[in-house]
């Protein structure tokens, strides 16, 4: 080793893992002669390590031969109790006042033909994850309308009552598709803006085919290269009785359309390596598929705050000061969803858990591996792919 090698080594950490593609790129850029002496190859690897160290420190991720800025940022952790306090104190996260949100809600009601509705009170936000980002109002006829406090846009309209007699009515799937399209047009959307990607029924008979029921759920989504973005969608829930609207929700998180640089095999390996930091059970099943998903803090919270993460799932009641929210960026990306299933490996290859709650919440974990940077940007305790693999064929709309 000559003087220049020693100087480089003293300046950097040579224990860094150098991406093969990055090393090869430097080799190709610096040396055109294939017959390189061993000394030159060694120097190139050192140089690649140095560049890698600098890049990692600067927040750069490697994928293939491309360089991509890392997108994941550790989220802010806040208790439900703190979130409610911030809401009462008019959190800075809110970009509009309650009165401005009320005006937006009233205008939306008029636009969609709900001219008889009058807002009579502000009400609690049903979804705790939206405590700091939404205003919610109740009308004189029990409708609840939500407005996003950050974007100043309508979020949802739902009927705040239930009548068991509705369960005695039904319509066919063919009729339901037409009802869904009628609402879509009534609400001002144009053909081609969104695609009707799913229609399912509340099936009390347990037939599971999504064809008949007293309540139907229609989802219109933006579709990119065959993948639906459920976070850029219009969801319409209606009843068979009188074809009455029951819920109308708009999601408007734009898809970043990030390129695929990470292979399926690489994504699985990334998920497994991350999983071993938190889970000790055997992995007895692995599956992975491409999807469009929104960044969340599930995998992060599970790794960093394991006990706090699982406590609300294992107990019926957890105090607000012991339940937590995590604030992440609302980024929608193309990801590999990697599902890992756990259990004690036995002769019948079955999972063994102490009780139903543990099996349901701890029997598997789904990792969201970014297709471009290879970072884990979210997750879920459920088998995120079982819906698509088992049930979606019943609900898909051709």
N, C-alpha and C positions, 0 to 999 in steps of 0.2 A: 504494500500500500504506500503510495507516494504522499507528499505533503498536502496536495490539494484534497485528496480523499479524507485525510485526517481532519482538515479544517472544516469540511462539510459535515462530517460526522459529529464534531464538537458542537456545531451550530444547530443540529436538528436531533429529533428523537427517531432513531432508526428502527424502533420497534413498531412503527406504524404499519398497518396492513395496506399495501399498495395495490389498488385495483389493477388487474392484469391488463385490461384495455388501456388504462392510462400509461402504464409502462410501455406497452407496445406502441402507443401513439408517439411517445417521446423518442423511442428508438427509430421509428420510421421517419420522424421529422429531422432528427439529428444525423442519422447514418443511413445512407442509401446502399452501402455495400453490405450484402447479405453475409459475407464471410468476415464477421467481426471477431477480433481477438477477445479472449476471455476477459482481459483487462478492461476493454471498452464496455463490454456488457455489464460488468460489475459497476463501473462508473455510472452508466446509464441508470441502473437500478437505484443507486444512491441519489442521483439527481431527481429521479421520479419520486423517491421518498421525500426529498426536500420539498418538491412542489406540492406533493400530497399534504404534507404537514401544514404548509402555508394555506392551502386551499381549505382544508378542514377547519383550521382556525378562523377562516373568513366566512364559514357557513356555506361551503360549496359541496354539493353531492355529485357523485360520479355514477353514470349509467351508460354502459356501452362505451363509445368514444366521446360521448357528449359531456359537457359540464353544466350542471343545473344548480341554481340557488336553492338551498334548503327552504322548505316552507313551514315546517313545524316549529311552533313556539310553545314552551310550557305554559299551560293556562293558569289564570288566576283562580285560586280556590276561595270559595266564600260559603258560609253556612246559610241555610234557609232563613235562620233568624236574622243574620246580617242583611240578607237580600230584602227581607220585609222592611227592615229599618231603613235601608237605602231607598226603597220605594216610597216610604212615608216622607222621606226627606227630599223628594224630587231629585232622584239621582241624575248626575250629569250625563248618563248614558242616554237619557231621553232627550230627543231633539225638538219635541213639540210639547206644548202644555196639554193638560186634560181637556180644556175648552176647545183647543184646536183639533184634538182627536175626536171630540164629540161632533164637531162640524163635519169632519171627514166621514164619520159614521152616518150622519143624517143624509149627507149627499149620496152616499152609496146606497142607502135604502131607497131613495127616490129613483136612482138610476136603474135598479132592478125591479121596480114596480111595487115596492112595499110602502106605498104612499099612506097607508093607515097606521103605520108604526110611529110611535112617539117615544123617544128616549126618556125614561123616568128616573133612572139612577145609575150610578157607577157601581160595578160589582167586582168581586174578586176574580182574578185570572185563574181559570181552571188548571192550566198547565204551569206547574211550579218553575219549569225551565224558562218561562217567559215573564217571570215576576218583574224583571228589570227592563223588559223590552216591549211590553204591550199595555194598552188600555182596554178595558172591557166595560160594556154598557148593556143594560137591560131595557127592553121596550115594554110598552103597556100590554102587549099580547104575548109576553114571555119569550121573545126572541133575544138572544145574546149575541152582540156584535163586537168583534175585536179589531183594534187598529194598532199597527206596529209603531211604537214610539220612536224608533230610530229612523225608519224609512218614510214615515207618515203615509203608509199605504194600508188599505183594507186587508185584513187577514182571514177572518172567518165570520160566518153567520150560522147560528144553530138554534134549534128550538129547545127551550129549557123545560120541557115537560114530556111525560110519557103516558100512553094509554094502552093497557094490555089488550084492549079490544082490537087494536090494530093488527094483532097477530092472527086474526081470523080472516084476513084478506091476502090475496096474492095476485100476481100477474105473471105472464110468461116472460122468458128471457128476451124474446123478440120484441115484445111490447116495452120492456124495460130499456132496451137499447134506444128505442125511439124517444122514450121519455127523457133519457139522459141527453140525447142530442137536442131535444127541444129546449131544455134548460140551458144547455151550452150556448145555443143561438140567442135565447132570451137575455142572457147575461152579457151579450155583446161581443162574443168571440167569433172569429171568422174561420171558415173551413180551411184547414191546413195550418192554422196557428199551433194547434195541439192535436195529438192523435189519441183516440179512445183506445187505451192499451189494456184496460181491465174493467170487468163488470162482475161483481159477485153479489150473492144474495145472503141475507141472514136466514140460514136454513135451520129451522127448529127441528126438522125431522131427522137431521143428521145424515142426509144423503151425501153431502159433500160435493155435489156436482155444480153448485152455483147457479142452477137454472131457475129455481123457484124459491119464493120466500115473500115475507111481508115487507121487507126493507131491502133496498138495493144500494150498492156503493159503486159509483162510476168514477174512474180516474182517467183524465185526459192529461197527457204529458208531452213535453218536448222529447224528441228521439234523435240520438246521434249515433250513426253507424250501427244501428240495430239495438242500441242500449237506451232505455228510457231513463230520463232524469226525473225522479219522483219529487225532487226539490224544486222543480220548475213545472208546476202542474196545477190543474184545476180539478178539485175533488167535489163531486156532487152526490149527496146521500138523500134518497127520497123514499117515500112510503108507497106501498101498493094501493092503500086506501086513498082514493081521490087524487092519486099521483101527486101527493103533497111533498114539498121540499122539507127536509129535516136538517140538513147541514150542507153548507157551501164554504169550501176552504180554498184559498189561493196561496200557492207557494211560489216565491220568485227569487230563488237563489240560482244565479246564472252558472252554467257549466263552463269551466276553464278550458276544456278540450285539450288537456295535456297529452303529450305523445306517450306511446308505450315503449319504454326502454328497458324495463325489467321483465324477465321471462317468468313464466308460471313457476318453474323449478326454483328460481332465485327467490321469488316471493315466499314460497313455502319454507325455504331455508331461513330467510329473515324472520318469519313468524316463529318458527321453532326456536331459534336462538333467543328471541325476546321472551318467549314463553317459559323457557327454562329458568329465567330469573325470578319467576313468581310461582310456578306450578311444579309440584313434585310427582303428581300422578302420571302413570303411563299414558302415552298418546297411542290410542288404539284405532284412530281413524283420522284421515286427512283428506280434505277436498278444497278445491280452489277454482274460482271463476272470475271473469272480468265483470265489473259493475261500475256504475256511477254513484258515488256516495259523498255525503257531506262530512267534513272533519268533525270529530267529537273527542271527548276526553276520557272515554271509557277505558281504553287500554292503559293510558297514563295513570288514571286514578287507581286502577286495579294493581298496577305495579308499585306505585309510590305509597298508596294508602289502602292496603289490602283489606284490613279489618273494617275500616270505615266504609269502604266501597261495598262490601257484602252485607254489612249490618242491616240496612233497610230491606234487603231481600230475604233475610233469614228471620226477621222479627216483624210482628204485626204493627207495632208502633215504635217510632224512634223520635226523640225530641228534636225540635227544629235546630237546636244548637249542635246536634250530632249528625245532621243530614247536610250534605254539601252539594253545591253547584260548582261547575267549572266553566270558565268563560274562554271559549276558543273562537278563532276566526270562522266566519261562515263561508268557508271555501268548499266548492263542490268540484271533485276531481275524479278522474278515471283511476280506479284502484283494482288490485287483486284482493278479493275477499277470501281469506284463508281460514277455513274452519278446522279447528283441532278438537277432537273428541277424546275424553279422558276415561279412565277406569282402571280397575285391577284386572290385568290380563289373566284370563283363566281358560279352561278347556273349551268353553262355549263362546269365548270371545265377547263376553258381555261386560257392561259397566256395573260396578257395585258402589252404591252410595248409602249413607246412613238413613236418609229419608227422601221424600219426594221433592221437598224444597231444595235440598242440596243437589239432587240429580238435575233438577230443572235449571238451577242457576249456576251450578259448578260442574256440570257434566260436559261442558264444552265452552269454547270461546272462539269468537270470530274476529280475526285481525283484518284491518283495512291497510293494505300495503300500497303506498303510492306507486303508480305504474311508471312514473318518471324518475323520481328521486330515490325510491326504495325505502323511504321513511314510513314508519307506522304512524298513521294520522287518525286512527280511530279504532272502534271495535264494538263488540256486543256480546253479552253472555248467552245469547240465543244462537242456534244454528241458522245463520243468516241466509243460507242457501236452500234450506229445506222447503221454504215457501215456493221458490221457483221450481225446484226439482219434483215436488210432489203435488202442489195445489194449483200453481198458476195455469196449468194446462186447462183447468176447468173454467178459469176466469178470463183467459185471453180473448180478445175480440179481433177477428180477422178483418 
